[in-house]
Amino acid sequence: MKKLILFLVVGIITTSCAIDPLKGVDTYGLTYDGTNVYFHEELCAELSALEIAYDDGKIVKEATFVLVDSKYNDQAISIIKLVKEKRPSLEVEVELKK
């Protein structure tokens, strides 16, 4: 019985301490105006689609941003973090350029 309780406690702690993959991501230099994202005041990503989807038993809103140039590919994760901070209800995607 003690092992079962210990197992449950460890499971609860592990679940509640899930790692945030965006925690250490830097958004310095990025700004978001609601439709576009700028890097040092230069357009780097444009909102290309707003979608409604059924995901994991929930209705979610998705926003897809398309980078304007491949030189911004390294900013994709930072763009996701910035938009999520400004619009937490959105699921955010960034399309990379070749």
C-alpha positions in Angstrom: 0.0 0.0 0.0 2.8 2.4 0.9 4.4 1.7 -2.6 1.2 2.5 -4.3 0.8 5.8 -2.4 4.4 6.7 -3.2 3.9 5.9 -6.8 0.8 8.1 -7.0 2.6 11.0 -5.2 5.6 10.8 -7.6 3.2 10.7 -10.6 1.4 13.8 -9.4 4.6 15.7 -8.8 6.0 14.7 -12.2 2.9 15.7 -14.0 2.6 19.0 -12.2 6.2 19.9 -12.9 6.1 19.3 -16.7 8.9 21.1 -18.5 7.8 24.1 -20.6 9.6 23.8 -23.9 9.3 27.6 -24.5 10.7 28.6 -21.0 14.3 29.5 -22.1 13.3 30.9 -25.6 14.3 34.5 -26.1 11.8 36.8 -27.9 14.2 39.9 -27.8 13.7 42.0 -30.9 10.4 40.5 -31.9 7.1 42.5 -31.9 3.6 41.3 -32.8 0.8 43.6 -34.0 -2.0 41.0 -34.1 -1.4 39.8 -37.7 2.3 40.2 -38.4 5.5 39.6 -36.5 8.5 41.9 -36.8 12.2 41.2 -36.0 14.0 44.5 -35.2 11.2 46.4 -36.9 11.5 44.3 -40.1 8.6 42.1 -41.2 9.6 38.5 -40.6 6.3 36.5 -40.5 2.7 37.1 -41.8 -0.5 35.6 -40.5 -1.6 33.3 -43.3 -4.5 31.4 -41.8 -6.8 31.3 -38.8 -8.5 27.9 -38.3 -10.9 26.2 -36.0 -10.0 22.5 -35.3 -11.1 19.6 -33.2 -8.0 18.4 -31.3 -7.8 16.0 -28.4 -11.5 16.3 -27.7 -11.5 20.1 -27.7 -12.3 22.9 -30.2 -9.1 25.0 -30.7 -8.2 28.0 -32.6 -5.1 27.8 -34.7 -3.0 30.6 -36.2 -0.5 29.9 -38.9 2.3 32.3 -39.6 4.5 32.1 -42.8 8.0 33.5 -42.7 8.8 36.0 -45.4 12.4 34.8 -45.9 14.5 31.9 -44.9 16.8 34.2 -42.9 14.1 34.2 -40.2 14.0 30.4 -39.9 15.9 30.6 -36.6 13.2 32.9 -35.2 10.4 30.3 -35.6 10.3 29.1 -32.0 10.6 32.6 -30.7 7.7 33.7 -32.8 5.6 30.9 -31.4 6.5 31.9 -27.8 5.7 35.6 -28.5 2.3 35.0 -30.1 1.4 32.5 -27.3 2.3 35.1 -24.7 0.1 37.7 -26.5 -2.8 35.3 -27.4 -2.6 32.3 -25.0 -5.8 30.7 -26.5 -4.2 30.2 -29.9 -2.4 27.1 -31.1 0.5 28.6 -33.1 2.3 27.2 -36.2 5.1 28.8 -38.2 5.9 27.7 -41.7 9.6 27.7 -42.5 11.1 28.8 -45.8 13.4 26.7 -47.8 
